[in-house]
Amino acid sequence: MTPERFWELIDSLGGVADDETCERLDLELQRTGEGDAFADEVEVHVADLLRHCTVPAGMPEDSEEWLAAAVVAAGRDAYEATIAAGGEIDAARWRWRDAEALLVAGWSSHAAAVDTTPRDHDPAFPVTLQWKVAAPPVGVYTSHGVDDLGDDPETGVATSSDPAWDRARRYLMDDPGLTEELGALDWLDLHLVVREDSEVAEPELRPYPSPDAVRSVVLAVPQSLFADPDTRTEAYVEAVQAMVAGLAGRIQR
């Protein structure tokens, strides 16, 4: 991994290493297959910083690496300036208490990221988002890689995240009518799967394993519906509403 690529990935953290930012970074590393190389670089940079600098006395055991990771997460300029200054790192300057998450980013392989075990419904929201495209837009992170396992959830689920999806879920769960309809479908495994436009021309409901024995339903949708970041939340909302409307009265337990 080149230094430029390493710091580009670090910059995606937005200056802070915590569970949320590192989870998204980890998904990107799983997608690109750069996890091992990135983890090695983090280890090298943390060790190099601790060779040039000291940490305050009295910090919790093993937290010196957390502090160093927080400095690395702040970006190349902050990292190089800290090494150049030497001496004791001012712990109060850095958000180090959550930075342990950076020390394990990249450890998960793509295979480990694909969940093939039976899953309980998310109690907060029973529809799972999966992005299965080669180049997701900025802000969208997915474990989907070069191996396409199809859309049947029993063959694997691509872990995906998007702040716009989080907003859409909150909006949808504030709709009593929709939550009631989703509750009536709680025996189904529901997925919203975003695909390349060349693979899906328009939204399509797909039952699995078969129309006569349905355990899971996928709404496959073209990526172009979510291209505009300003309207992506609304697009997610409309897609879930369309899924629920499309299933109403059509599938029985």
C-alpha positions as MATLAB code, in Angstrom:
seq = 'MTPERFWELIDSLGGVADDETCERLDLELQRTGEGDAFADEVEVHVADLLRHCTVPAGMPEDSEEWLAAAVVAAGRDAYEATIAAGGEIDAARWRWRDAEALLVAGWSSHAAAVDTTPRDHDPAFPVTLQWKVAAPPVGVYTSHGVDDLGDDPETGVATSSDPAWDRARRYLMDDPGLTEELGALDWLDLHLVVREDSEVAEPELRPYPSPDAVRSVVLAVPQSLFADPDTRTEAYVEAVQAMVAGLAGRIQR';
ca = [
       0.000    0.000    0.000;
       1.404    3.394   -0.970;
       1.619    6.195    1.597;
      -0.802    8.220   -0.502;
      -3.406    5.460   -0.408;
      -2.924    4.896    3.320;
      -3.506    8.544    4.155;
      -6.425    8.726    1.729;
      -8.103    5.945    3.719;
      -7.231    7.671    6.988;
      -8.797   10.888    5.709;
     -12.093    9.031    5.270;
     -12.323    8.932    9.083;
     -12.877   12.671    9.175;
     -10.148   13.137   11.770;
     -11.622   10.845   14.433;
     -11.270    7.102   14.962;
     -14.282    5.623   16.760;
     -16.613    2.670   16.278;
     -18.765    4.457   13.690;
     -16.018    5.860   11.472;
     -13.872    2.737   11.687;
     -16.803    0.463   10.882;
     -17.309    2.314    7.609;
     -13.591    2.243    6.894;
     -13.532   -1.487    7.609;
     -16.340   -2.084    5.118;
     -14.367   -0.199    2.467;
     -11.273   -2.284    3.238;
     -13.285   -5.482    2.984;
     -14.669   -4.379   -0.368;
     -11.269   -3.506   -1.829;
      -9.284   -6.317   -0.207;
      -6.817   -3.844    1.356;
      -7.520   -4.823    4.953;
      -4.277   -6.634    5.756;
      -2.100   -4.010    4.104;
      -3.908   -1.188    5.896;
      -3.674   -2.910    9.291;
       0.063   -3.382    8.769;
       0.475    0.321    7.975;
      -1.464    1.362   11.078;
       0.793   -0.842   13.202;
       3.918    0.670   11.635;
       2.733    4.265   12.104;
       1.620    3.723   15.691;
       4.931    2.084   16.593;
       6.914    4.831   14.845;
       5.050    7.542   16.723;
       5.627    5.816   20.076;
       9.347    5.556   19.303;
       9.605    9.313   18.809;
       7.201   10.458   21.514;
       6.177    9.577   25.047;
       2.721    9.339   26.588;
       1.563   10.949   29.839;
       2.137    8.973   33.003;
      -0.938    7.553   34.643;
      -2.828    6.686   31.452;
      -4.801    3.419   31.589;
      -2.895    0.239   30.778;
      -2.375   -0.383   27.045;
      -3.903    2.997   26.157;
      -0.654    4.394   24.752;
      -1.471    2.715   21.435;
      -4.985    4.197   21.548;
      -3.467    7.651   21.918;
      -1.067    7.040   19.039;
      -3.942    5.729   16.897;
      -5.912    8.908   17.611;
      -2.991   10.973   16.322;
      -2.767    8.828   13.181;
      -6.524    9.212   12.636;
      -6.140   12.995   12.640;
      -4.270   12.779    9.334;
      -0.827   13.001    7.831;
      -0.080   16.603    8.773;
      -1.004   16.079   12.427;
       0.940   12.832   12.564;
       4.113   14.277   11.052;
       3.896   17.416   13.193;
       3.569   15.322   16.351;
       6.637   13.258   15.462;
       8.608   16.388   14.585;
       7.721   17.974   17.926;
       8.706   14.872   19.886;
       8.366   14.836   23.654;
       5.156   13.980   25.452;
       1.898   13.769   23.514;
      -0.798   15.997   24.954;
      -3.579   13.462   25.513;
      -6.158   16.218   25.982;
      -5.771   17.210   22.310;
      -6.824   13.861   20.917;
      -9.988   11.732   21.069;
      -8.086    8.623   22.072;
     -10.593    6.745   24.256;
     -12.392    5.258   21.232;
      -9.369    5.034   18.938;
      -8.739    1.373   19.693;
     -11.200    0.774   16.831;
      -8.518    1.903   14.353;
      -6.104   -0.710   15.666;
      -8.374   -3.526   14.477;
      -9.669   -1.960   11.246;
      -8.950   -4.191    8.286;
      -8.650   -7.417   10.241;
     -11.964   -8.760    8.880;
     -11.620  -10.501    5.531;
     -14.305  -10.271    2.833;
     -15.316  -13.852    3.577;
     -15.813  -13.027    7.242;
     -17.881   -9.989    6.286;
     -20.379  -12.100    4.354;
     -22.835  -13.432    6.885;
     -24.274  -16.806    5.888;
     -25.768  -17.697    9.259;
     -29.457  -17.288   10.119;
     -30.119  -13.781   11.395;
     -32.663  -12.343   13.770;
     -34.587   -9.323   12.573;
     -33.217   -5.972   13.633;
     -35.615   -5.002   16.412;
     -35.289   -1.370   15.385;
     -36.036   -1.915   11.702;
     -36.706   -5.209    9.864;
     -35.385   -4.288    6.387;
     -31.701   -4.848    5.606;
     -29.841   -2.576    3.174;
     -27.357   -4.151    0.762;
     -25.343   -2.252   -1.839;
     -24.061   -4.637   -4.529;
     -22.324   -2.306   -6.957;
     -18.704   -1.914   -8.046;
     -18.399    1.768   -7.143;
     -20.787    2.929   -4.387;
     -21.285    6.690   -4.044;
     -19.531    8.788   -1.425;
     -20.920    8.037    2.023;
     -22.001    4.491    1.165;
     -19.878    1.631    2.451;
     -20.366   -2.033    1.594;
     -18.578   -5.343    2.028;
     -19.682   -6.402   -1.475;
     -16.613   -7.295   -3.491;
     -15.736   -9.086   -6.686;
     -17.527  -12.287   -5.644;
     -21.241  -11.948   -6.358;
     -23.192  -14.523   -4.381;
     -26.543  -13.523   -5.833;
     -29.430  -12.028   -3.885;
     -30.752  -15.022   -1.933;
     -29.977  -14.023    1.688;
     -29.202  -17.649    2.520;
     -26.102  -17.482    0.314;
     -24.752  -14.402    2.050;
     -25.548  -10.813    2.950;
     -23.376   -7.817    2.030;
     -22.992   -5.559    5.044;
     -23.732   -1.962    4.019;
     -24.129    1.403    5.691;
     -25.172    4.902    4.669;
     -26.141    7.890    6.851;
     -29.028    8.520    4.435;
     -30.336    5.024    5.197;
     -30.171    5.758    8.916;
     -32.266    8.879    8.377;
     -34.755    6.965    6.218;
     -35.162    4.280    8.869;
     -35.931    6.869   11.549;
     -38.490    8.520    9.296;
     -40.160    5.230    8.427;
     -40.324    4.024   12.006;
     -42.194    7.208   12.925;
     -45.010    6.109   10.595;
     -47.459    4.027   12.689;
     -49.197    2.606    9.632;
     -45.970    1.397    8.071;
     -44.670   -0.130   11.285;
     -47.951   -2.025   11.642;
     -47.621   -3.361    8.097;
     -44.003   -4.342    8.715;
     -45.076   -6.090   11.895;
     -47.468   -8.222    9.867;
     -44.509   -9.279    7.719;
     -42.226  -10.138   10.643;
     -41.966  -13.754    9.510;
     -40.153  -12.642    6.336;
     -36.503  -11.685    5.904;
     -36.695   -8.371    4.011;
     -33.852   -6.821    2.016;
     -33.383   -3.726   -0.113;
     -30.627   -4.567   -2.618;
     -29.100   -1.843   -4.781;
     -27.712   -3.165   -8.073;
     -25.995   -1.744  -11.155;
     -28.439   -0.240  -13.672;
     -27.233   -2.809  -16.205;
     -28.453   -5.573  -13.876;
     -31.739   -4.055  -12.711;
     -33.684   -1.667  -14.936;
     -36.547   -1.008  -12.507;
     -37.512   -2.104   -8.973;
     -38.283   -5.805   -8.800;
     -39.577   -7.941   -5.917;
     -37.830  -11.307   -5.722;
     -39.036  -14.100   -3.399;
     -36.576  -16.681   -2.021;
     -36.070  -19.608   -2.101;
     -39.096  -19.835   -4.432;
     -42.489  -18.175   -5.023;
     -44.176  -21.198   -3.460;
     -42.000  -21.354   -0.338;
     -41.088  -17.805    0.612;
     -38.778  -17.105    3.528;
     -37.081  -13.973    2.222;
     -38.042  -11.144   -0.095;
     -35.593   -8.871   -1.890;
     -36.515   -5.600   -3.541;
     -33.799   -5.180   -6.178;
     -33.455   -1.562   -7.292;
     -31.203    0.243   -9.810;
     -28.350    2.356   -8.468;
     -29.458    5.404  -10.451;
     -32.391    5.902   -8.067;
     -29.884    6.792   -5.333;
     -27.343    8.791   -7.332;
     -28.320   12.190   -5.913;
     -27.088   12.494   -2.297;
     -29.674   15.220   -1.636;
     -32.580   12.892   -2.401;
     -31.136    9.525   -1.342;
     -32.973    9.485    1.982;
     -36.267   10.104    0.213;
     -35.428    7.410   -2.345;
     -34.818    4.881    0.429;
     -38.135    5.805    2.046;
     -40.015    5.388   -1.221;
     -38.330    2.052   -1.924;
     -39.306    0.584    1.446;
     -42.842    1.915    1.098;
     -43.047    0.309   -2.357;
     -41.781   -2.987   -0.959;
     -44.394   -3.061    1.786;
     -47.162   -2.045   -0.617;
     -46.064   -4.687   -3.095;
     -46.206   -7.436   -0.464;
     -49.529   -6.460    1.106;
     -51.988   -9.312    0.651;
     -49.739  -11.145   -1.819;
     -47.678  -13.384    0.433;
     -49.143  -15.551    3.186;
     -47.313  -17.297    5.963;
];
